[in-house]
Amino acid sequence: MALTGVEIFKLLPKTNCKKCGFPTCLAFAMKLAQRQASLDACPDVSEEAKQKLGEASAPPVRPVTLGIGEKAVKMGEETVLFRHDKKFVNPCVFALAIRDTLGDDEIKNRVDAVLQSEIDRVGQKLRVDALALIHESNDPVRFGSVAGKVAGMAPEVPVILCTSDPQAAEAAGKIYSDKKPVICGANSGNLEAMATIAKTNKTTLGVTAKGLEDLAALTERTKALGIEDMVMDSGARTAKEILEHNTLIRRAAIKKNYKPLGYPIITFACRDDSLIDALIAGVGVAKYSSIVVLNSIEHWKNLALFTLRQNIYTDPQVPMQVEQKVYKIGEPTAESPLLITTNFSLTYFIVSGEVENSRVPTYLAVMDCEGVSVLTAWAAGKFTASKIAQFIKDSGADSMVSHRELIIPGYVAILSGALEDKLDGWKVTVGPREANGIPAFMKTRMS
């Protein structure tokens, strides 16, 4: 069980030196108990205390890294049940299933689909993160062969090796021994052999169970064998089972600090019907899966799942925002239009996208309003005539254009008069209320 704040305080130096960033050792202890601080912040804590407090200060869900290099992904490390309590930490991993019964051309097509899956959405690079090799042929040699081919095609992409056959796991594990894969398929019958393979190749071990009781027993046995990094498959396959199992696992880890279930969860969506595949995956994304294995990754599905994941794993207390500056869209000249909006990421990317659709080279002035939308910023007094005027002067926009005309969002048309008073010599034009009206508005002005 986790230690209380008072119990943690008894193990601290009690010097109130403030080196940890908190006013007293007791305050620091309380933050440690709530898992909102790291023990590393205290430079004077004793080795004995570190040993005793290490378990208490560790996150309830163990952090595990899949892959190496720039495309490595971190899983787990979660501390809350609901994102509004604090935030979810590490976004779940999407992996595309590749069965070893597929032909070489289809395997290559699937690898290529993962390599080409990256998109840019509101300033973030989103992609299918990993490949899940499924041992369906029952032939260890074939599984090892497919693993070798995939490693050659995409050496930088993290891989999950899904097999319960120790021979197949050993064959594929050797190929990926230096790439931190997950070998997923350890169960009550093969655990010792699979644990040996995982330790030999320094890989994470995925345990596959038949229900939650079996899962807890398996993780305890696995840890006793010297394996620290694990992912868990409870055996849930239907949406109902995934929702139920994942919720109970997270509650046990977070609320009860139940260590046998304090590991990342892997969920196999894997439906032939692509829509059902996406819906099952959505349940996993929303309810605590750290890895979601998909049967296919069509563009529409990727966009839907990327958006869902991005919405859930952004910090609800920190709006997404872009840098305050004047952006060039296309190759604008001194005669090009000058528009203004706020620095809320979604607003910026929607507006800039519609400006691009108009094919009119434009200057887009993006003003720091603490990452909120136009109407919200105006209502909060962050997007006012005086502040806009000051930003236009400070940004150097007046040196970029010769026409002295500023186009403001239609929703804040009320600011036009006051803004003209603040910007001496400027004309303020009211643009469309909605971003999708920008292309027609710009083309009309050009004509």
N, C-alpha and C positions, 0 to 999 in steps of 0.2 A: 504494500500500500504506500501511497505518497506521504511524505512527511508534511506536517503542518508548518505554518510560518514560524511559530514559536519554537518548534523542534529544530528547524533549520537555523534559527537565530542562535541557539545554544552552541552550534558548531562553527559559527563565524567568529572572527577576531574580536568583535565588539569594540572597535576603536572609533567608529563613526568618522572615518577619515575622508569619506565622500569620493574616494578614488573610483568607485563603481558607478558614480553618477547619481546616486541617491543620497538623501541627507543623513540617513542613519543606517546602521546595520540591520535594524528591525525592518525598516522600509524595504531594504534590499531582500531580506528574507521573505517578506510577504510577496514580493514580485516573483521570487524563485518558486514559491509554493504555487503561484498562479501560472507558472511557466511563461512569464512575460519578461524574464531576464535570464542571462546566461551566467553560470558560476564563474566563467572565465573573466568576467568583469571585475572580480575581486582579486587583486594581486597578492594579498597577504594570507589567503586561506591556506590552511595546512594540508599536507598530502593525505593525512588521515581523514580530514573533513571532506577532501575532494572525493575520496573513495566512497564515503558514506552518502555524500550529497549527489554524486554523479547520477545515480539511479533516479533520485527525486527531481533533479533538474532536467533530465532527458525528456524530450517530447514523448507523449503517450504512443504515437505511431512512429516506429523507427524509420529514420531516413535511409533510403537505399538509392544508389546511383546505377543507372542502366547505360552501358556504353561508355566510350571515352572520347576525348577531344571536344570540338565545338558542338557536336550533335548529341553529346551525352545528356541525359535527362535525369533529374532528381525526383524521387517519389517519396511519399510519406511525410513525416515531420509535422503532421497535423496536430492541432491542439484544441480545436473546438468542434462542436456538433453542427453549429449553424454559422454561416459566413457573417451574419450581422453581429455575432458575438465578438468577433475580432476580424478574421479573414481566413480563407483557405490558403495554404502556403504553396504547394507544388502542383501545378496543373496535371491532370491525368494524361497518360501516354496513350496515343492511338497507334495501334499496330495492325498491319494488314496480314491476314493469314496466307501462307503459301504452303500448300500440301505437297508432300514429296511424291505424290502420284501424278502431278501435273507434268506436261511435256516441257522441254527446255524453252520453247518459244513463249509459252504462257508464263513460265517462271520469270523470264526476262521482261515480259510485258508488265507483270506485277511489280517487279523491282523498279522498273522505269516509272510506273505510276506513282510510287512513293517518292522517288527522286524529283519528280516534277510536281509534287502536290503543294509546294509552298505558295502561299498567297500573302499579300500585305493588307491587313485590315486595321484601320485606325492606328497606323504606325507600328503595329506589331507583326512580326513574321510568324505565320502560323503554318503548320504542316503536319502530315502524318509522320509520327516520330520514329517508328520502329517496324521491323518485320517479325512475324511469328511463324517459324517453320514448324509445320504440323507433321508428325510421323504417322502417316496413314497407310504406308505401304507394308508395314511390319517387317521391313528389310533394313537392318542397321547399315548395310553398305550403301544402299540407295539414299538413306537419310544423310549419311556423312557426305556422300557425293553432292547432294543438293546443297548442303551447308557450305561446301567448298565453292560451288558455283556462285552462290549468293554472296559469299565473302569476297569473291573476285569482282563481282558486278558493283557492289556497294559496300566497300570496306569500312566506310565511316558511319553507316547506319546501324544503330543498336539492334540487337537480335534477341528474340526469345526462342529457345529451343524446347519445343513441346513434345516430350516423349516420356513414357514410363518404362522404356526398355534401357537398362543400364548400358548395354553394348552400343546402342544408337547414341545415347547421351555421351558416352566416352568418345565415340568417333567424331561427333560434331563438337563436343566440348574442347577437344584438342585444337580444332581449327580456330575456335574463338577464345582460346585460353588467355590471350592478352587484351581482349576487348570488352571485358566485364559484361557478358551476356547473363540472361537468366536461364537456367535449366529447369524447366517446369514439368513436373510429373512424378515427384517423389510421393510415395504413399506408404501405407503401413506394411506392405509386402516387400518393397524394394528400398526402404529408407537408408539402410546402412550402406548399400552399394552406391546409391545416388549421392549420399553425403560425402563419401570418399571421393567420388568424381568431382563434386563441387569444390572440395578442399584442394584437391590436386591441381585443378585448373583455375582456382581463385575466382569462382563464379558465385553469383547469387543463386539460391536454391528455391524453386517454387514447389510448395507442398500442395497436393491435391487430395481432398478429403471427401467423405460422404456425410456431410452435415457438420454442425458447429461443434458438437462434443468431440467428434473424431478429429476435427481441425485443431482444436486446442491441445488434444493429446499429441498430435503429430508435431506441432511446433515445439512443444516441450521436449519431446524426444529428439527432435532435430537440434535444438539448442544444446542438449546434453551431449550430442555428438560433436560439438565444437563449431557449429554453424551459427553465425550471428545474423547475417543478411539473408532475409527470406521474403518471398511474396506468397500470398495465400489464395488458394482456390477452394472455396467451401463446397463446390459441387453444384452451386446454384446455376440454373440455365434459363428458367422462365423468368419473365419480368417480376412476377410475384415473389419468387424465391430470391432473386437478386435484391429486390427492395427489402425483403424481410431479413435476409442474412447480413447484408451490408450494414443495415441500420443497427442490428443487434451487435455486430462486431464493433462498429464505431462507438456505440454507447458503452460497451464493456471496456474498451480501451480508454475513452475519454473520462467517463464518469466514475468508473471503478478502478481505473489504472490497472486493468487486467492484462498483464504482460503477455500471456500466451496468444492473445489476439491483437497485439500491438504491432502489426506489420502491414505493409501495403497489400491491397486486394487486387487480384487479376480477375477480370470478367470476360467470358467468351460470349459475344453476341452471335456471330457466325450463323446467320440465316441465309438461305438461298434467295428468299424474297428480300430485295434490297431495302424496301421501305420498312419491313419488320426488323431487319438488321439495324437500321438507323434508329428505330424506336427503342429497341432493346439497349443499344449503345447509349441512347439519351438517358435511360434510367440509370445506367452505370455512371455516367458523367455527373448526374444530379445527386446520386446517392453513393458517394464515397469510393468508387472504384479508382485505383491508381493506374491500372492498365486496362484498356478496353480493346479486345481483339475483334476486328471487323472482317467480314467476308469479302467486301468490295468497297472501293473508295471513289465512286462517281463524284463529279464536281459538285453537284447539288447537295449530295450527302456531306461532303467535306465542309462546304460553306455553312450548312445548318449545324453540324457538330462543332466546328471551330467557333462559331458564334456563341453557341450554348456554353462551351467550355470557357471562352473568354469572359462571358458575362458572369459566370459563377466564380471564377478564380481571380477577378480583379478586386482590389480592396474597396469595399463599399463606402469607406470613410475618406477615400482619396480619389477625386474625379480624375479621369484620364485627360491629360492635356498635352498640347504641343507648345513649342517654343514661341514666345512673343517676337514677331518680326514681320517684315513685309516679304511675302513669298512671290516668286516669279512663276507664273503659269504660262507655259509656252515661251516665246521670246518677245516679251513686251518692249515697247519703245516709249518715248516721252509722250506719245499721243494715246497710249493704251489706257483703258479704263482702270480706275482704282476703287476696289471694293473693300469693305471692312466687316469683320465678324469677330466672334470671341474665340478663345483658345481651347474650348471643349473639343476633345479629339474627334468625337462623332460629328459635331458641327463642322469642324474644319474639313474633314475628309468628304463629307457630303457636299459641302459648298464647292470645294476645289474640284471634285469630280464633275459637278454640273458645269463649272466654268470650262473644264477641259472638253466636255461634250459640246459646248458652244463653239469650240474651235476659234475663239477670240483670245489672242494673247492678252494677259491681264496681270495687274498687280493686286494681290490679295493681302491686305493689312490684317494681321491677326493680333488682337489685343489681349493681354493677360487679364482675365477676369476670374482667376482661380479655378479654371476648368469647369465653368457652368455655361449653359446655353444662353442665347441672346436674351430671351424674355426673362429668364431667371436672373441674369446679370443686371438687366435694367431694373427689375423689381427690387433687387438687393442694393441698388445704388452703385454698382460696379461698372456699369456701361452707361455713363451719363455724358452730356454734351461737353462738360469741362474736361472730363477724363479722356474722352475720345480726341478732343482738340489737342490736349497735351501730348497724347501718344503720337498723333500725326506729325506734330512738330518735332518730337524727340526721335522718331523713327527715321527721319530723313526722307519721308515720302514726298515732301514738297520739292525735293531735288530730283526725284525720279520722273515726275510728270510735269508737263508744261501747261496743262489745261485747267488746273486748280478745281477739279470736280471730284467730289467724294460720293460714292454710292453706298447708302446705308440699307440694312435689312428693312423690309416693309413693316415688320412687326413693331419697329420703333420709329415709325414715321413721325411720331409726336416730337422727336428730338430735332427734327430738321431745322426749325426756326432758330432754336437756341444754339445749335451747332454752327449755323452760319454767322451768328453773332460772335461766337468764340473764335471761329476761323476766318479772320479778316481777309477778304478778297477771294474766298472760296465759294463755290456753288455746291449745295448739298442736294443730291437726287435720291428720291425714295425708290428702292428696288423692289423686287417681288417679296411677298410674305413667305412663300415656300421656296426652298432651294430648287425644286424641279421646274420652277418658272424662269430660272436664270438663262437657259439657252435661248428661249424665245425672246426674252428681254434684251439680251446682248445682240442677237441677230437683228432685232428691230432697230436698235440704236445704230448698228453698222450700216443699215440700209438708209 
